[in-house]
Amino acid sequence: MTGEAGAAVGQNMGGQDVAGLVELRRENLYLRQRIVDLQSDVTSLTAEGDRLRQILERLHGRRAPLPDPLSGGQ
């Protein structure tokens, strides 16, 4: 709502309702920031996993994949 309709709703709301909306807005902003932080953590952990995989391959050499025993390759 914008303009006069939004102002009318704001005037009709009690202080408790406004406080509840402010609290919800604060929580929403917090959760959005938390999502951004967690996405950054996932990106960092993915890169770290790739780096560790490369180190492991360098130390042990690349091995040929084992045949799948369930494939029935007879």
Secondary structure, 3 states (H helix, E strand, C coil): CCHHHHHHHHHHCCHHHHHHHHHHHHHHHHHHHHHHHHHHHHHHHHHHHHHHHHHHHHHHCCCCCCCCCCCCCC
